[in-house]
Amino acid sequence: MALVAYRERYPDAIRQIPSLMVAHSIAAGELETARDASLYAARRAVKLHDFRSALAVVEQGLEVLERIDKDSP
């Protein structure tokens, strides 16, 4: 629900608030969106020299990729 609201209100939300989009995408079960947002969030954190946050987001992204892989036929 929150994910839909963010998308409607902020069409460029992945670029503006990527970490929040990762969390809401995972909660909503939209794994492809979570994957894309985690990649963007990690790159953004690295550019800001926030390596701890980058690592945390990468770990979330890897978990999402594992879930996508399990769900794929």
C-alpha positions in Angstrom: 0.0 0.0 0.0 2.7 2.5 1.0 4.7 1.5 -2.1 1.8 2.4 -4.4 1.4 5.7 -2.6 5.1 6.6 -3.0 5.0 5.7 -6.7 1.9 7.9 -7.3 3.2 10.8 -5.3 6.9 10.5 -6.3 7.2 8.9 -9.7 11.0 9.2 -9.4 11.1 7.7 -5.9 13.7 5.1 -6.6 16.2 7.9 -7.3 15.1 10.1 -4.5 14.6 7.6 -1.6 16.1 4.3 -2.7 16.6 2.7 0.7 13.0 3.3 1.6 11.8 1.9 -1.7 13.8 -1.2 -1.1 12.1 -1.8 2.3 8.6 -1.1 1.0 9.2 -3.1 -2.2 10.3 -6.2 -0.2 7.3 -5.8 2.1 4.9 -5.6 -0.9 6.5 -8.6 -2.5 7.6 -6.6 -5.5 11.0 -8.2 -5.8 12.1 -6.8 -9.1 11.5 -3.3 -7.9 13.3 -4.1 -4.7 16.3 -5.4 -6.7 16.4 -2.3 -8.8 16.1 0.0 -5.8 18.8 -1.8 -3.9 21.2 -1.5 -6.8 20.5 2.2 -7.0 20.7 2.7 -3.2 24.1 0.9 -3.0 25.6 3.0 -5.8 24.3 6.1 -4.2 25.7 5.2 -0.8 29.1 4.4 -2.4 29.1 7.8 -4.1 28.5 9.4 -0.7 31.3 7.3 0.9 28.7 5.6 3.2 30.2 2.2 2.8 28.3 0.6 5.8 25.0 1.6 4.3 26.1 0.4 0.9 27.1 -3.0 2.3 23.7 -3.3 4.2 21.8 -2.5 1.0 23.9 -5.0 -1.0 23.1 -7.7 1.5 19.4 -6.9 1.2 19.7 -7.0 -2.6 21.4 -10.4 -2.5 18.6 -11.7 -0.3 16.1 -10.4 -2.8 18.0 -12.0 -5.7 17.9 -15.3 -3.9 14.1 -15.0 -3.4 13.7 -14.2 -7.1 15.8 -17.2 -8.1 13.8 -19.5 -5.9 10.5 -18.2 -7.4 11.7 -18.6 -11.0 10.8 -21.8 -12.8 
